[in-house]
């Protein structure tokens, strides 16, 4: 990472701007693909929207910004978490549960 930053002459401000833009694009991508279930994300990538909201809350805490877990989830999900679950979350299939269990063991 350091070599890349030196190669492209990154400043901390440049990196922060780009990181923020990518984060907003990732959140927008998740928002546009509500059919992709969190369990599928966990199976494939090892993280999901809930993980992202926890990372967001941790980053806020590191920077002295006080937000709750619910506020972080609402930012990531674009709506209250309970509303998102009611509208978009489907029960996990036996195949998904087996894949998740396999990932945990592997």
N, C-alpha and C positions, 0 to 999 in steps of 0.2 A: 504494500500500500504506500509506504513512504517513497519508494522509487517512482511509483506512478505519479504521486503528488509533485515530486521534484521535476519529473519529465514534463508535466503539463503546467508547471509554475503555479500550483494552487496556493492560494492564501487561505487562512482559516475562514475568512468571510466568504470566499468563493465556495469552499467545501460546504459550509453551512447552508448557503443558498441552494446549491445543487442537492444536498441531502434533503432539505425541506421540500424542494420541488419533486423529488423522487417519492418522498413520503406521501405528498398530496396525490401524486399520480397513482401510487399503490392503493391508497384509500379509495380513490375514484374507481379504480379497476375492480376492487372488491365490491363496491357499491353497484357497479354495472353488472356484476356477476353473482347476484344473490343466490342463484341456483347452486353455486359451488358451496357445499356444506363444510363446516369447520372440521369435521372428522376427516373429510377427503383431504383438506389442506394438511392436517396433522399426519396423515398416512404418507402423503407425497413429500411434504416439505419439512415436517417436524415443527411447524408453528401454524397458528391460525389467528383469526381476528381477536380472540380473547388474549392470546399471547401478545399480540401487537398492542392491545390496550394496556396490558400490564407493563410493557416496555415503555409506553408513552407516559404512564403514571410515574414510573421509576425515574425517567428522564426529567419530568416536571419536578419531582422531589429533589433530584440532584441540582437543579437550577433554582431551588427555592420557590417554586410555584406550587401552590396547594390545590390539588384537584383530587376528587374522590375516584374510587374505582368505577363507580357508576357514571361519573362525568367522562372519564377516559373511554369507557365502552361506548357511550353515546356519541363521542367524537368519531371513533373508529367505525361504528355501525351506521352513523348518520341518523339515528333515532334511538329512543330508549331501548335498552337491550331486551326487555320483556316483550315489547312490541315487535322487535325484529324476530325474536324466537317464535312468537305466535304467527307471524306472517310468512316466515321464510324457512324455519328450521323443520326438517322432517325427521322422524325417528330413524335412528341408525339401523341399517340392515344387518343381518347376521354376517354377511360378507365384510362389511365395513368394520364391524366389531372384531372379527377374526383378524383382519389386516392390521388393525390398530394394536391388537394384542401381540401380533407377530413383530410389529415395529418396536414395541416396548421391550420385547425379549432380545431383539437383534441389535 
